[in-house]
Amino acid sequence: MSQAAPNHKTIVVMPAHNAAKTLEATVGAIPREWIDELILVDDSSTDETLDVAKRLNVETVWHPHNAGYGANQKTCYLHALQRGADIVVMLHPDGQYAPDLIPSMVRPIVDGEADMVLGSRFLPTAQSALDGGMPRIKWYANQGLTALQNRMMGTHLAECHTGYRAYSRELLLQVPWLRNAIGFSFDSEVLYQASHLGFRIAEVPCRTRYFDDASSIKLRPASVYAMKTMWTGVRLLLHRLRLVPDPRFTPAPRQIPPPDAPTIGDSGIPS
């Protein structure tokens, strides 16, 4: 077990797509004393991401075809859970989020204060997202969508659109995230689900960097993401009013695997 989180197996998952230029620096900045395992899921990259991961000796799972950001996360969480994770931290390998903040992401779960931790770029104590290079149009869009989502969920979050997240095992077992989209709206769906099902959500200050090699969603996909995020919020309201049931907001019965159930083993990089 990690020295800093006794009795908690912490696994960092990295959903990757064409991250060859930034992967080594990101992996090198991870505080290894805080984690037990690191898993990279490559979503059919067309660059040297797999080669870099192999050179760094990072455990890697690869998709034979590009499936999408949400599909990548589903693979990440399935592997982490079946490898016994108590805490799962999602860290993007593009260097946009600082790996040295992992302790801050993990502590609220270890201390029993939260089931989900968001690395927020908009908390008063965080470095200004604009200072980190966030385009001003994204700043306004993020703030506007966050305000609307807070109204829909009944929350008071500083940011709903960060990609830096940590989850407890209990949350990942009860929230039906396998029913979610395979694209970028996956993150918003998980947040709606966690809020609706009563899980505790905490935020910690997060600094970020925008630069040429960092991944960034383009205008058209961003617009689609915003519309899907709002539509999911509407579906949540309709579900709460019992007008249109939505399976995403209905927890599946807990399935306890038998002791001899097979688990996902080590997945090496193909030679």
C-alpha positions in Angstrom: 0.0 0.0 0.0 1.1 3.6 -0.6 3.0 5.0 2.4 0.9 8.2 2.5 -2.5 6.5 2.3 -2.3 3.4 4.6 -5.1 0.8 4.2 -6.1 2.4 0.9 -4.9 1.1 -2.5 -4.6 4.2 -4.7 -4.5 3.7 -8.5 -3.9 6.6 -10.9 -5.5 6.1 -14.3 -4.4 8.1 -17.4 -6.8 8.2 -20.4 -4.4 8.8 -23.2 -4.7 9.7 -26.9 -1.7 11.0 -28.7 0.1 12.0 -25.6 3.7 11.0 -26.6 5.1 14.5 -26.2 3.8 15.1 -22.7 3.6 11.6 -21.1 7.2 11.3 -19.8 7.1 14.7 -18.0 3.6 13.9 -16.5 4.6 10.5 -15.2 7.9 11.9 -13.8 6.0 14.4 -11.8 3.7 11.9 -10.0 4.5 11.6 -6.3 4.9 7.8 -6.3 4.8 7.5 -2.5 1.1 8.4 -2.8 0.1 5.8 -5.3 0.2 2.0 -5.5 -0.3 1.6 -9.3 -0.4 3.6 -12.5 -2.4 2.5 -15.5 -2.5 4.1 -18.9 -5.3 3.4 -21.3 -4.4 4.3 -24.8 -7.3 5.1 -27.1 -5.7 4.0 -30.3 -3.1 6.7 -30.5 -1.5 7.5 -33.9 1.7 8.8 -32.4 4.4 7.1 -30.2 2.3 7.1 -27.0 2.7 3.3 -26.6 6.4 3.4 -27.2 6.9 6.1 -24.6 4.8 4.2 -22.1 6.8 1.0 -22.7 10.1 2.9 -22.2 8.7 4.3 -18.9 7.6 0.8 -17.8 4.0 2.1 -17.4 1.3 -0.6 -17.3 -0.7 0.0 -20.4 -4.1 -1.1 -21.8 -4.8 -0.3 -25.4 -7.9 0.1 -27.5 -7.6 -1.5 -31.0 -9.7 1.4 -32.3 -10.5 4.9 -31.1 -13.6 4.8 -28.9 -13.7 8.2 -27.3 -12.9 10.0 -24.0 -15.8 8.5 -22.1 -15.1 5.0 -23.4 -11.5 5.4 -22.4 -12.5 6.3 -18.8 -14.8 3.2 -18.7 -11.8 1.0 -19.4 -9.7 2.9 -16.9 -12.2 2.4 -14.0 -12.9 -1.2 -14.9 -9.3 -2.1 -14.7 -8.7 -0.1 -11.5 -11.7 -1.7 -9.7 -10.7 -5.2 -10.7 -7.2 -4.6 -9.5 -8.6 -3.7 -6.0 -8.4 0.1 -6.0 -9.9 1.9 -3.0 -9.2 5.3 -4.6 -9.0 6.0 -8.3 -7.4 9.3 -9.5 -7.9 10.3 -13.1 -4.9 12.3 -14.4 -4.7 13.5 -17.9 -1.3 12.7 -19.5 -1.1 15.9 -21.4 0.5 17.9 -18.6 -2.5 20.3 -18.3 -3.1 19.3 -14.6 -0.3 19.2 -12.1 0.5 15.6 -10.8 1.9 16.9 -7.6 -1.6 17.8 -6.5 -2.5 14.1 -6.1 -2.0 14.2 -2.3 -4.6 16.9 -2.1 -7.0 14.9 -4.3 -6.6 11.7 -2.2 -6.7 13.1 1.3 -10.4 14.0 1.5 -11.3 10.4 0.6 -8.8 8.9 2.9 -10.1 11.1 5.8 -13.7 10.0 5.1 -14.8 13.5 4.1 -15.6 12.9 0.4 -16.4 10.2 -2.2 -15.5 12.4 -5.1 -12.9 15.1 -5.3 -12.7 17.7 -8.1 -9.5 19.7 -8.8 -11.1 23.1 -9.3 -9.5 25.8 -11.3 -12.0 28.4 -10.0 -11.8 28.2 -6.2 -10.7 31.5 -4.7 -7.5 29.9 -3.4 -6.6 28.4 -6.8 -4.3 30.0 -9.3 -6.3 32.0 -11.9 -7.3 29.8 -14.8 -6.7 32.8 -17.0 -3.2 33.1 -15.7 -2.7 29.5 -16.6 -3.6 30.3 -20.2 -7.2 29.3 -20.3 -8.9 31.1 -23.3 -11.3 33.7 -22.1 -14.2 32.2 -24.1 -13.7 28.9 -22.3 -13.5 30.7 -19.0 -16.9 32.4 -19.5 -18.4 29.1 -20.9 -17.2 27.1 -17.9 -18.6 29.6 -15.4 -21.9 29.8 -17.2 -22.4 26.1 -17.5 -21.3 25.5 -13.9 -23.9 28.0 -12.6 -26.6 26.3 -14.6 -25.5 22.8 -13.4 -25.4 24.0 -9.8 -29.1 25.1 -10.1 -30.0 21.7 -11.6 -28.1 19.7 -9.0 -28.7 21.9 -5.9 -25.0 22.2 -5.4 -22.5 25.1 -4.9 -19.5 23.9 -6.8 -16.9 26.3 -8.1 -16.3 24.2 -11.2 -18.2 21.4 -12.9 -15.9 20.9 -15.8 -12.5 19.9 -14.5 -10.9 16.8 -15.8 -8.9 16.2 -12.6 -10.9 13.9 -10.4 -10.6 11.3 -7.7 -13.2 8.7 -6.8 -13.8 6.3 -3.9 -14.3 2.7 -4.7 -17.8 2.8 -3.2 -18.8 5.6 -5.6 -17.5 3.7 -8.6 -19.3 0.6 -7.6 -22.7 2.3 -7.1 -22.8 5.0 -9.7 -23.8 3.3 -13.1 -21.2 5.1 -15.2 -21.1 2.2 -17.6 -24.5 3.5 -18.9 -23.0 6.8 -19.8 -21.9 8.3 -23.1 -18.6 7.4 -24.7 -17.7 11.0 -25.5 -16.8 14.1 -23.6 -20.1 14.4 -21.8 -19.2 11.4 -19.7 -17.6 13.6 -17.0 -20.8 15.7 -16.6 -22.9 12.6 -16.4 -20.8 11.2 -13.6 -21.1 14.5 -11.7 -24.9 14.6 -12.1 -25.1 10.9 -11.0 -22.9 11.4 -7.9 -24.9 14.4 -6.8 -28.3 12.7 -7.4 -27.3 9.5 -5.6 -26.1 11.5 -2.5 -22.3 11.1 -2.7 -20.2 13.7 -1.0 -18.3 15.9 -3.5 -15.3 18.0 -2.4 -13.2 20.5 -4.3 -9.5 21.3 -3.9 -7.6 24.2 -5.6 -6.0 23.2 -8.9 -3.6 25.0 -11.1 -3.6 24.3 -14.8 -1.4 25.0 -17.9 -2.6 25.5 -21.4 0.1 25.1 -24.1 0.5 23.8 -27.6 0.9 20.2 -26.8 -1.9 20.1 -24.2 -5.1 18.5 -25.4 -8.0 20.9 -25.9 -11.5 20.4 -27.1 -12.3 22.4 -30.3 -15.2 24.8 -30.7 -17.7 22.5 -32.4 -17.1 19.5 -30.0 -17.2 22.0 -27.2 -20.6 23.3 -28.3 -21.9 19.7 -28.6 -20.5 19.0 -25.1 -22.3 22.0 -23.7 -25.6 21.0 -25.2 -25.3 17.3 -24.1 -24.4 18.5 -20.6 -27.5 20.7 -20.4 -29.7 17.9 -21.8 -28.4 15.5 -19.2 -29.4 18.0 -16.6 -32.9 18.2 -18.0 -33.1 14.4 -18.0 -32.1 14.5 -14.4 -34.9 16.9 -13.5 -37.4 14.8 -15.5 -36.2 11.7 -13.7 -36.6 13.4 -10.3 -40.1 14.4 -11.2 -40.8 10.8 -12.2 -41.8 11.9 -15.6 -39.1 10.2 -17.7 -37.1 7.5 -15.8 -33.5 7.5 -16.8 -31.3 4.4 -16.0 -28.3 6.6 -15.6 -29.8 7.9 -12.4 -31.0 4.5 -11.0 -28.2 2.6 -9.2 -27.9 -1.0 -10.1 -28.1 -3.6 -7.4 -24.7 -4.2 -5.8 -23.1 -7.3 -7.3 -20.6 -9.0 -5.0 -18.3 -11.1 -7.2 -17.6 -14.6 -5.8 -14.1 -15.2 -4.3 -13.0 -17.2 -7.3 -14.2 -14.7 -9.9 -11.5 -13.9 -12.6 -10.0 -10.5 -12.5 -8.2 -8.4 -15.1 -4.5 -9.3 -15.0 -1.5 -7.4 -16.1 -2.0 -6.0 -19.6 1.3 -5.5 -21.3 2.1 -3.5 -24.4 2.1 -5.6 -27.5 5.6 -6.3 -28.8 
